[in-house]
Amino acid sequence: MRRSYLSVLALIVLVAESVVAQSTAPPRKLESIPHQLEAHPEGLDPEWTGELDSIVQSATIAEIRQVLPALVSLTESPNAQLRGNALLALYAIAARNKAGLAENHIERDLMADEAMIPYLSRLAPRLMDSATPSRALSLMLFQALAAIRPTPPELIKAALTVLKSSQSTQAMPDTTDKAATGTSSGPQMLWVLLPAAADFYRDPATNITEGRDSPEVQEAIIQFLHRSDQTTESLSESIRALALAQPQNPAVNAELLPLLNSSDGSVQKALLRNIARLTLSSEDFAIARARVTSITTDPNTPMDLRQIASSLLPCWSNNRHHDVCPDL
């Protein structure tokens, strides 16, 4: 989840860089946003982009409900730039904070998120959009909506459909930018499913938040990790998603440990660099640490992996570490 808040800044810049030459007056009301987007389908006025947050923040829930049908319709446009612009506006709505709180107190306005529930089935196809910016923005939108409790079944269904897709382990090219590097969609769904489907609880000994995913979601994630068509990129990104997940799911994390014996050095490296962040059972931690120890002395293991393993051991002393080792 942490990634989304960093990524949104880059994505806003990405969208804003495609602005049209002419300048227009920024809309004063949320209801004018769909018209503004349609009037300039190839880009956004930078002044308007800068005011988007304040426009959304000042809107009432009634105004948000009124504008959602038009914005959702724009996400179905054949124009990729227009789809991305509409998704950016929807994300701004989903991520908005409650009004009237103290300046140092930030709390999400989940009423805005809940207003989007009726449109989830129409927004779901954007998770597999042919344009990379639209896919990324839809991912952030669904991550934001994962905070709704109880979790809408439509959200879980949409993410599971992508995870189980035959394409979910393969890099998806960007039809709008041939030079863009595609990413696989399956690992991205972990950022949505892990928090959305989890029952949160605190470990009484460590006070660390953990989670139990629903049996359906947990089994789907495990099956995804063990698919025969997994790729280096897909597994490496899955490792990162699980390592940074809030909450941690020790049962799912344990499924990564066999990858310490992977024949793919890049996958081994990804796991060694992230394993200290994983919450594991005491038994799984002991098994994993023994394997990492053996890597440090195995002459058949490449030197770079042996060095990472050697750097890991001194700072990975327990199964609830949750810190990044400084040398990794």
C-alpha positions as CSV (number, residue, x, y, z in Angstrom):
1,M,0.0,0.0,0.0
2,R,2.8,2.4,0.7
3,R,3.7,2.4,-3.0
4,S,0.4,4.0,-4.0
5,Y,1.0,7.2,-2.1
6,L,4.4,7.6,-3.8
7,S,3.2,6.6,-7.2
8,V,0.3,9.0,-7.3
9,L,2.7,11.9,-7.4
10,A,4.5,10.5,-10.4
11,L,1.3,9.6,-12.1
12,I,-0.2,13.1,-11.6
13,V,2.9,14.5,-13.2
14,L,2.6,11.9,-16.0
15,V,-0.9,13.0,-16.8
16,A,-0.1,16.7,-16.4
17,E,2.8,16.5,-18.8
18,S,0.4,15.8,-21.6
19,V,-1.4,19.1,-21.2
20,V,-2.8,21.0,-24.1
21,A,-1.3,24.3,-25.1
22,Q,-4.3,26.5,-24.3
23,S,-5.2,27.4,-20.7
24,T,-8.7,27.3,-19.3
25,A,-10.2,28.6,-16.1
26,P,-10.2,25.9,-13.4
27,P,-13.7,24.6,-12.6
28,R,-15.2,25.9,-9.4
29,K,-17.5,23.0,-8.8
30,L,-17.1,19.2,-8.9
31,E,-20.0,19.0,-11.4
32,S,-18.0,20.8,-14.0
33,I,-15.1,18.3,-14.1
34,P,-16.7,15.8,-16.6
35,H,-17.3,18.7,-19.0
36,Q,-13.8,20.0,-18.5
37,L,-12.3,16.6,-19.2
38,E,-14.4,16.1,-22.4
39,A,-13.5,19.6,-23.6
40,H,-9.8,18.7,-23.4
41,P,-9.5,14.9,-24.0
42,E,-5.8,15.0,-24.9
43,G,-4.6,16.6,-21.7
44,L,-5.3,18.7,-18.6
45,D,-4.7,22.3,-17.9
46,P,-2.0,22.4,-15.2
47,E,-3.9,25.1,-13.2
48,W,-6.9,22.8,-13.2
49,T,-4.8,19.8,-12.1
50,G,-3.4,21.8,-9.2
51,E,-6.9,22.7,-8.0
52,L,-8.4,19.2,-8.3
53,D,-7.8,18.3,-4.7
54,S,-9.4,21.4,-3.3
55,I,-12.4,21.0,-5.7
56,V,-12.9,17.5,-4.5
57,Q,-12.3,18.4,-0.9
58,S,-15.0,21.1,-0.9
59,A,-17.7,19.0,-2.6
60,T,-20.5,17.5,-0.6
61,I,-21.3,13.8,-0.7
62,A,-24.5,14.7,-2.6
63,E,-22.4,16.4,-5.2
64,I,-20.0,13.5,-5.4
65,R,-22.9,11.1,-6.0
66,Q,-24.3,13.3,-8.7
67,V,-21.0,13.5,-10.7
68,L,-20.0,9.8,-10.4
69,P,-22.1,8.5,-13.4
70,A,-20.5,11.0,-15.8
71,L,-17.0,10.3,-14.5
72,V,-17.5,6.5,-14.7
73,S,-18.8,6.9,-18.3
74,L,-15.6,8.7,-19.2
75,T,-13.5,5.8,-17.9
76,E,-15.1,3.8,-20.7
77,S,-14.1,6.2,-23.5
78,P,-12.1,4.9,-26.4
79,N,-9.7,7.7,-25.8
80,A,-6.9,6.4,-23.5
81,Q,-6.0,9.9,-22.2
82,L,-9.6,10.7,-21.3
83,R,-9.9,7.4,-19.5
84,G,-6.8,8.2,-17.5
85,N,-8.0,11.7,-16.7
86,A,-11.3,10.4,-15.4
87,L,-9.6,7.8,-13.3
88,L,-7.4,10.5,-11.8
89,A,-10.5,12.5,-10.8
90,L,-12.1,9.4,-9.3
91,Y,-8.9,8.6,-7.3
92,A,-8.9,12.1,-5.9
93,I,-12.5,11.5,-4.7
94,A,-11.7,8.1,-3.2
95,A,-8.6,9.4,-1.4
96,R,-10.2,12.6,0.0
97,N,-10.1,13.3,3.7
98,K,-12.9,14.2,6.1
99,A,-13.6,17.9,6.4
100,G,-13.7,19.8,9.6
101,L,-11.0,17.9,11.4
102,A,-8.0,19.5,13.2
103,E,-5.1,20.4,10.9
104,N,-2.9,17.7,12.3
105,H,-5.6,15.0,12.2
106,I,-6.2,13.3,8.9
107,E,-8.9,10.7,8.4
108,R,-10.2,9.3,5.1
109,D,-13.8,10.1,4.1
110,L,-15.1,6.6,3.5
111,M,-18.5,7.9,2.5
112,A,-16.9,9.1,-0.7
113,D,-15.5,5.6,-1.3
114,E,-18.8,3.9,-0.5
115,A,-20.5,6.1,-3.1
116,M,-18.5,4.3,-5.8
117,I,-19.6,0.8,-4.8
118,P,-22.4,0.6,-7.4
119,Y,-19.9,1.4,-10.2
120,L,-17.2,-1.2,-9.3
121,S,-18.3,-3.7,-12.0
122,R,-17.9,-0.9,-14.6
123,L,-14.6,0.2,-13.2
124,A,-13.1,-3.3,-13.0
125,P,-12.1,-3.6,-16.7
126,R,-9.7,-0.7,-16.2
127,L,-7.5,-3.0,-14.1
128,M,-6.6,-4.6,-17.4
129,D,-6.6,-1.5,-19.5
130,S,-4.5,-1.4,-22.6
131,A,-2.9,1.9,-21.5
132,T,-0.4,1.6,-18.7
133,P,-1.3,5.0,-17.0
134,S,-5.0,3.9,-16.8
135,R,-4.0,0.5,-15.4
136,A,-1.9,2.2,-12.7
137,L,-4.5,4.8,-11.8
138,S,-7.2,2.1,-11.6
139,L,-5.0,0.1,-9.3
140,M,-4.6,3.1,-7.0
141,L,-8.3,3.6,-7.1
142,F,-9.1,0.0,-6.1
143,Q,-6.4,0.2,-3.4
144,A,-8.2,3.3,-1.9
145,L,-11.5,1.5,-2.1
146,A,-10.0,-1.5,-0.2
147,A,-10.4,0.6,3.0
148,I,-14.2,0.2,2.9
149,R,-15.6,-2.1,5.6
150,P,-17.2,-4.4,5.1
151,T,-15.4,-5.0,1.9
152,P,-17.6,-4.9,-1.2
153,P,-17.8,-8.4,-2.7
154,E,-17.6,-6.7,-6.1
155,L,-14.1,-5.4,-5.3
156,I,-12.8,-8.8,-4.3
157,K,-14.4,-10.4,-7.4
158,A,-12.7,-7.8,-9.7
159,A,-9.3,-8.3,-8.2
160,L,-9.6,-12.1,-8.2
161,T,-10.7,-12.1,-11.8
162,V,-7.5,-10.3,-12.8
163,L,-5.3,-12.5,-10.5
164,K,-6.7,-15.7,-12.0
165,S,-6.5,-14.4,-15.6
166,S,-4.2,-16.3,-18.0
167,Q,-2.4,-13.0,-18.6
168,S,-1.8,-12.1,-15.0
169,T,1.8,-13.3,-14.9
170,Q,2.8,-11.7,-18.2
171,A,4.0,-8.2,-18.8
172,M,1.2,-6.2,-20.4
173,P,2.4,-3.9,-23.2
174,D,1.1,-0.3,-23.4
175,T,-0.8,0.1,-26.7
176,T,-0.5,3.9,-26.4
177,D,3.2,3.9,-25.9
178,K,5.3,1.2,-27.6
179,A,8.4,2.3,-25.6
180,A,6.7,1.9,-22.2
181,T,7.8,-1.1,-20.1
182,G,4.8,-3.3,-19.3
183,T,4.2,-4.8,-15.9
184,S,2.3,-7.9,-15.0
185,S,-1.1,-7.4,-13.5
186,G,-1.3,-10.3,-11.1
187,P,1.2,-9.0,-8.5
188,Q,-0.5,-5.6,-8.6
189,M,-3.7,-7.3,-7.4
190,L,-2.0,-8.4,-4.3
191,W,-1.8,-4.7,-3.3
192,V,-5.6,-4.7,-3.4
193,L,-6.5,-8.2,-2.1
194,L,-4.2,-8.4,0.9
195,P,-5.7,-5.5,2.8
196,A,-9.2,-5.8,1.4
197,A,-9.9,-9.4,2.3
198,A,-8.1,-9.5,5.6
199,D,-9.4,-9.7,9.2
200,F,-7.0,-7.5,11.1
201,Y,-5.7,-8.6,14.5
202,R,-2.7,-7.7,16.7
203,D,-0.1,-10.3,17.8
204,P,-0.4,-10.1,21.6
205,A,3.4,-10.7,22.0
206,T,4.6,-8.2,19.5
207,N,1.7,-5.8,19.0
208,I,2.2,-6.1,15.3
209,T,-0.8,-6.0,13.0
210,E,-1.4,-9.3,11.1
211,G,-4.2,-10.5,9.0
212,R,-6.1,-13.6,8.0
213,D,-7.4,-13.5,4.5
214,S,-10.6,-15.2,3.5
215,P,-10.0,-18.8,2.5
216,E,-11.0,-18.0,-1.1
217,V,-8.5,-15.1,-1.4
218,Q,-5.7,-16.9,0.5
219,E,-6.0,-20.0,-1.7
220,A,-6.1,-17.8,-4.9
221,I,-2.9,-16.0,-3.9
222,I,-1.1,-19.3,-3.1
223,Q,-2.2,-20.8,-6.4
224,F,-1.0,-17.7,-8.2
225,L,2.5,-17.9,-6.6
226,H,2.8,-21.5,-7.6
227,R,1.6,-21.1,-11.2
228,S,3.7,-22.8,-13.8
229,D,3.7,-19.7,-16.0
230,Q,5.2,-17.5,-13.3
231,T,7.9,-15.1,-14.6
232,T,10.9,-13.5,-12.9
233,E,9.3,-10.1,-13.0
234,S,6.0,-11.4,-11.7
235,L,7.5,-13.3,-8.8
236,S,9.8,-10.5,-7.8
237,E,7.0,-8.0,-7.7
238,S,4.8,-10.4,-5.8
239,I,7.6,-10.8,-3.2
240,R,7.7,-7.0,-2.8
241,A,3.9,-6.7,-2.5
242,L,3.8,-9.4,0.2
243,A,6.8,-7.9,2.1
244,L,5.2,-4.4,2.2
245,A,1.6,-5.6,2.7
246,Q,-0.4,-4.2,5.6
247,P,-1.4,-6.4,7.3
248,Q,1.1,-9.2,7.0
249,N,-0.3,-12.7,6.4
250,P,2.2,-15.3,7.8
251,A,0.4,-18.2,6.1
252,V,0.8,-16.6,2.6
253,N,4.4,-15.4,3.4
254,A,5.4,-19.0,4.1
255,E,4.6,-19.9,0.5
256,L,7.5,-17.6,-0.6
257,L,10.2,-19.5,1.4
258,P,10.7,-22.3,-1.2
259,L,11.9,-19.6,-3.6
260,L,15.1,-19.4,-1.5
261,N,16.0,-22.6,-3.5
262,S,14.9,-21.1,-6.8
263,S,17.1,-21.7,-9.9
264,D,16.4,-18.1,-10.8
265,G,19.0,-15.9,-9.2
266,S,17.0,-12.7,-9.7
267,V,14.0,-14.2,-7.7
268,Q,16.4,-15.4,-5.0
269,K,17.9,-12.0,-4.8
270,A,14.4,-10.3,-4.6
271,L,13.4,-12.6,-1.7
272,L,16.7,-12.2,0.2
273,R,16.4,-8.4,0.0
274,N,12.8,-8.5,1.3
275,I,12.6,-11.4,3.6
276,A,13.4,-9.4,6.7
277,R,10.1,-7.5,6.2
278,L,8.0,-10.7,6.2
279,T,6.2,-11.8,9.3
280,L,6.7,-15.5,9.7
281,S,5.8,-18.1,12.3
282,S,8.6,-19.1,14.6
283,E,9.0,-22.4,12.8
284,D,9.1,-20.9,9.4
285,F,11.6,-18.3,10.5
286,A,13.9,-21.0,11.8
287,I,13.7,-22.9,8.6
288,A,14.3,-19.8,6.5
289,R,17.2,-18.6,8.5
290,A,18.9,-21.9,8.3
291,R,18.6,-21.8,4.5
292,V,19.9,-18.3,4.3
293,T,22.9,-19.4,6.5
294,S,23.6,-22.3,4.2
295,I,23.6,-19.9,1.2
296,T,26.4,-17.9,2.7
297,T,28.8,-20.9,2.6
298,D,27.5,-22.7,-0.5
299,P,30.3,-22.5,-3.1
300,N,27.8,-23.2,-5.9
301,T,25.8,-20.0,-5.1
302,P,26.8,-16.9,-7.0
303,M,28.9,-14.5,-5.0
304,D,26.4,-11.6,-5.1
305,L,23.7,-13.8,-3.5
306,R,26.2,-15.0,-0.8
307,Q,27.0,-11.4,0.0
308,I,23.4,-10.4,0.4
309,A,22.8,-13.4,2.6
310,S,25.8,-12.6,4.7
311,S,24.6,-9.0,5.1
312,L,21.1,-10.2,6.1
313,L,21.9,-12.5,8.9
314,P,23.3,-10.0,11.5
315,C,20.2,-7.8,11.3
316,W,17.6,-10.5,10.8
317,S,17.4,-11.9,14.3
318,N,13.7,-12.7,14.8
319,N,10.5,-13.5,12.9
320,R,8.9,-10.1,13.6
321,H,11.8,-7.9,12.4
322,H,9.9,-5.6,9.9
323,D,12.9,-3.4,9.3
324,V,15.1,-3.0,6.3
325,C,18.6,-4.3,6.9
326,P,21.0,-1.4,6.1
327,D,23.2,-3.2,3.7
328,L,20.4,-4.5,1.6
